[in-house]
């Protein structure tokens, strides 16, 4: 680029800054806070042209709280025998030649053309808290910083700061937060997930702050009307901006509770046949709720699916949990696909690690599996990820990565790319530190490279 070209570019950038500042002044954003916000908005405007255009609009994360066994799900090893497989020694063929899955996943076997299996995930951490942090941030703990999770970062780049207009928060958890670490990290409470609480399998689905058990819609309206009758101050003081702002907040709250936005949580409007297909379980109906949320444009939804920390009675738990997983997740993929939403929705299945490939038959475990971060499986579908593929491999007993190690940062960077999030973008840090959306090997993070083979 010659000097004349550089000058023209510099002029356009300065002109853009001026436009940003004039717009902020016109909107009344004065003072120190306004200047800081202005700089952030101007920086966003400058970077908008360079931001990659992604295919995906939303993410549904199926978080397998506790860590699911890879051998019993998406990386079966029947030849390893009873010491590793226990009674689950009959994996089944999928609708994709050469891909087998666990015998308790027959419905997902019919949907294998829609997802890809990563069989070589690794990080080597065997503690729940640190492994969860590593998988959901891509960073090792222990440097004095608490980095934001993928959901919080997507909320930053795809939420209200990026033009999201929905009343439903841009980052939703069905139904309870993990509790393993602060999902928002240093981004702060603005980027914490909205945890619904309640149980979507019950009628009504009682959503914290939106749906109150035992309180009808008419009663909510009557309460609001009565409150307005008591509000003599609001009628006496006209033109007060603080009271007007309060009124706007109240209107938005009631729009969420009584308007169309809150109805996204009312699953009773769905056909009984479809609800039955998802499974009338908490997980199955959470999958249905997640589909409804992304259909409304919510950028990030996590289904926190507990029950996978199976130190004891592992195979009993698998026979109970896997059929519920199978119904809910298989129907979610089919439903998203049928509605034309799978192309723009990433479905990310996995937990913080796998389980020990060798069954712990000895007392006190008596047929349990422990924590295992050396190698485990993750499944991705939609949003630009190809289906019917397998990435990487574990060895004959599922104890080591055999080929193509995939680290958490590789998966996270790949998802950001498909979402159109610049992996080199800087995250706003409260102390002004320079923090990229995705760490590099220079930051001490291991990487095997992005998942280009399935993108």
N, C-alpha and C positions, 0 to 999 in steps of 0.2 A: 504494500500500500504506500503510495507516494504522499508527500506532504499535503498536497491539495485535497486528496481523498480523506486523509486523516482529519483535516480541518472541517470538511463537510460533515463527517460522522460526529465530530465533537460538537458541532453546531446543532445537529439534530438532537443529541443527548441533552444539551443545555436547554434547548427549546422544550423538550419533553419535561425536564425538571421544572421549568417555569410554568408550564401548563398544569403540572401536578400541584404546585404551590398555589397558583391562582384558584384552582378548583377547591383546595382546602380552605383558603381564605373565604371564598364565596359561601362555603358550608359552615363557616364560623368556627373552624378548628384552630383556635388561638392558644397561646401559652406554650410552656415547655413540653407538655404532653402532646400537644398538637404538632409541634415541630418534630418530635420523635416519630409520631405516627406518620407525619408527612414524609419524612426521609424513608420510612419503610415502604410507604405506598409508591414513592418515586422509584425506589430500588426495584420494587415489584414490576413497575411499568417498564423500567429499563431492561429487566430480565425476561419479560414476557415473550419477546420475539425469539429469544434463544431457547426457551423451554421446549423440550421435545413434545411432540404431539402423540399422546398415547391412545390406545384403542379402548382400554378399560376405563370405566367410570366409577365402579364400586368394587368393594371386596367383602366377601363373606368368609370370615375366618372360623373354622370349626376347631376350637381349641380343646384338645383331649387332655384335660387337667389330670396330671399325675403321670402321664407317659404311657402310650399304648404299646403293646408288644408288636414288633414288626413281623416276627415269625408267624403270628396267629392272624395277621391281617393282610398286608400287601407284599410280604417277602417270605412266603412259606418255604420250608426246607424239609420235605417229607423223608428224604434219604438220610437225614441226620438221626432219625429214630426217636425212641421214647425219651431218651435223656434230654432231648431238645424240644421235641414236639408234643410230648405227652400224648393225650388221646386225639389231638387234632392233626391227623396224619393224611388227610384226604383232600388236598387242595383241589380247586375246581378251575376248569378252563373258562376263559372270558370270551367275549365276542370279538376279541382281537387275537389272532393266531400268535402263539408263543408266550402269551401273558397268562399267568396263573395267580389266583388270589386265595385267601383262606376259605375253608369249607363253609364257614358261617356267614359268608358274604355273597349269596347267590344273586341278589338283585343288583348289587354293584358290579358283579361279574358281567351282567348284561349291558352295563353302561361304560365299559372300559374304553370304548372309542371316544369318550368325552373327556377323559382325564389322563394325566401322565403320572407315573410313579417314580419318585426319586428314592432309590434304594441305598444310597451311599451318603446320606446326611451324617455329619459328624461334628463334634466339638469336644468330646472327652470329659465333659462335666457330669458328675453324678448326683449333684445336690439340686433339689427342686428350685429353690429361689434363684441361684446363680444360673442354672440351665435355662429357666424361663426367661430371665433377663437377657441371656445371650441369644436365644432363639428369636426374641421379639424386638431386640434392638440391634443385633448384629455386632455388639461390642462386649468385650470382656469387662467384668466388674472389677472394682478395686482401684480406680484412678482418681477417686474423690468426686466424680461427677455421676449424676443419675440421668442417663440419656432417655429420651422419649421412645416409646414403643412405636411400631409401625402404624397402629391405629391413630396415635396422636399426631404423627408426622403427616399422615394422609389428611387428618382433620385440619392441619395447618395449611396444606397446599390445595386442598379440595373443599374446605369448609367455608365458613363465613368470610374469612379473609380473601377468598378467591371467588366470591360472588354467589355462594350457596345461599338460597333464600328460604329454605324450609324451616318450619317451626320445630320439627323433630330435630334434635341435635345431630350433627354430622357424624358422631362416633357413638354407637349404641352397643351395649352389652346385654345379651339375653342369658341369664337373668341377673347374675351376681358377678361382681368383679373377681379377678383372680385372687387378689390379696397377697400375691407373691412379691410384687414391687409396685412402685408408683408408675402407672402407665404413661402419665403425662411427663414425667421427668422434670427437667429444668424448664420446660415450656410453661409449666404452671397450671393452675386449676382450670383455666379456660379450655384446656385441651384434654381434660379428663373425660372418660367415657360416661355417658348417661346410662346407668344401670337400671333396668326396668323393674327388678324385683318381680314378685308374683310368679305365677305358673301359667304358661300359655295353654296348657292342657285343660285348665279349669275355665268355667264360664260364670262370670266374666274373667278375662285376663286382667288382674288387678295390677296396673302399672303405676309405679310410684309417682305421685303428683299429677297423674292424668286421669286414672280410673279409680274411683273409690268404691270399695265393696259395700253393697247395701245402699248406695246413694244413686238414685235414678237421674237421668238427664233432666227430667222436669224439676226434680228437687234442686239440682244444681242451678237451674235457671231461676227458681223461686228464691234461692239464697242470694243470688246476685241482685235480683230486683229489690229484695229487702235491704241489702247492704246499701244500695243507691238511695233508698228512701231515708236511711240514717245519715247519709253523707251531706250534711247541711253546709259544711265548710267549703266543699267543692262548688256548691251552687252560689255561695256568697262571695268567694274570691275568684274573680274572672281574670284570665290572662296570665296566671302564675305559671311559669314554665316548669317548675318542679312538680306541681300538681298535674300539669298536662302530661309530663313524662310518666308520672305514676299511672295516669289514665291509659296511656298507650301500653304500658307493661301489663296492666290489668286486661286490656283488650286482647293482647297477644296470648295471655294465659288462658282466657276463656275460649279463644279461637282454638287453642290446643286441646282443651278439655271437651268443648262442645262442638267444635267445627270439624271439618273434613280431616285435618291433620291427625287428630287423636283417633279417628276411626281406623287408622292403619293397624291398630292393635286389636280391633274387634274381629276376631277370626270367624265369628259365627256367620258372617256373610259368605264364606267360602262353601262350596258344595260339600256335602257330607262324604261323598265318594272320594274327593281329593283329600279331605282331612283324614279319612281312614287309610288312604294310601300312604300318607306321611307317617301314620301311626299316632294313635291317641295317647302319646307319651309326652313328657315334658320336652324331650329332645326333638321328637318328630314335629310337634307343634311349634317349637322354636325355629326349626328349619322353615316352616311355612311363614312364620312371622318375619324371618329374615328375607325371604323372597318378597314379601309385601313391602318391606322397608326399602330394599334396593329398587323396587318398582317405583317407589315414590322419590327416588333420587338420593337416598341417604348414602354417603360415600363409603362408610365403613361400619360393618356389623360383625360383632364377635358372638358366637354361641359358646358359652363356657360350659363344656360337657364334662361333668365330674364322674368319678368312679373308676379310674384307670390306674390307680396306685395299688396294684394287686400283689402285695407281698405274700399274702396267704390266700388259699382257695382261689387261685388264679383262674383255673379252668371253669369253675362254677360261675365266676364273674363273667368270663368270656361268653358262656352259653346264655347268660342273661343280657349282657350289654350289646354284644355284636349284632344280634337280630334287630335291636332298636336302631343302632347305627346304620345298618344296612337299609332298612325301610326309609328312614329319614333322609339320609344323604343321597341314596339312589333316586328317590322321588324329587328331591331338590334339583339335582342335575337334569332330570327329565323335564321338570316343570319350567326351570329357567330356559332350557333349550326350546321347549314348545312355545314359549312366549317371546322368543327372540331376545332374551336377556343374557344368555350365557356368553354371547360374543362380547358383551361389555361388562361382565361381572367375573372377577377372579374368585374362585372357590379355593380356599387354602385349608387343607386338613393336616393336622399333626399336633404333637405335644412337645414338651420340653426335652424329651429323650425317648429311647425305647426301653425295653425290659431285658434283663439278662437272658441271652439265648439258651443257656443251659438251665433247665428247670431246677429249682432248689427243692429237691424231694426230701431232704433231711429235716428233722425237727429243729426249730419250732415252725418252719415255713410249710412243710408238708404239701409241697406242690405249688410253690409261689415263684414269682419272678421279681428280681430286684431292679434297681435303677441302672440304666445303661446308656451312656452318652457317646460311646466309642463308634457305634454305627446304628442308625435307625432309619425309618422310612417317613416320607412326607408325600402327600398327594396334592397336585394342583390341576385346576381345570379352568377353562374359559378366560375371557378377557385378553385373548391373544396367545395363551398357552395352547399348544397343540395337544390333541388327545391320542390315545392308543400308543403311547411311547413309554419306555423305561429308561431312566437316566441312572448310570452307575450300577454297581453291583457290590454285594457283600460276599464273603467267602462261603464255603459249603455248609458251615454251621451258623452263619449270621453273626460271627463274633468280631470280624474285622472288615474294613473297606477293602474290596478287591480291586476296584477300578473306579476312576473318576470321583474323587472325594468332593462333596458339596458342603460348603460351610454356610451357616446362617446368613452371613453377609451376601453370599452369592444369590440366594433366593430373594432376599430383601431388595437388592439392587435390581434384580430382574423384574420384580413386581413394580417397583417404582418406575422403571423404564416403560413398562406396559401401561402404567397409569399416567404417563406424561410428566412425571416428576423428575426434575433435573437432579441427578445423584450428586452433583457438585455444588448444589445450592447450599447456601449458608443458613443454618438454623439460628433464630434470634436467641442469644444467650444472655441471661441477666447480668453477667459480669463482662459482657462484651467479648468473650472468647470466640475465636474463629472455629466453628464446628460445622463440618460438612454433613449433608443429609445421610451420606453413606461413607463410613470410614474406609481408609485404604490400608494396604499392607504396611505403609509407613507409620500408621497408627498402632501397629502391633497386632493387627487382625489377620488371621489366615484366610486365604481365598483360593478357590479353585477356578474362578471365572464365572461369568454370568451363564445362565442356562440357554445359550443360543441354540442348542440342538432341539429345543421344544418351543422356541419363540418365533 
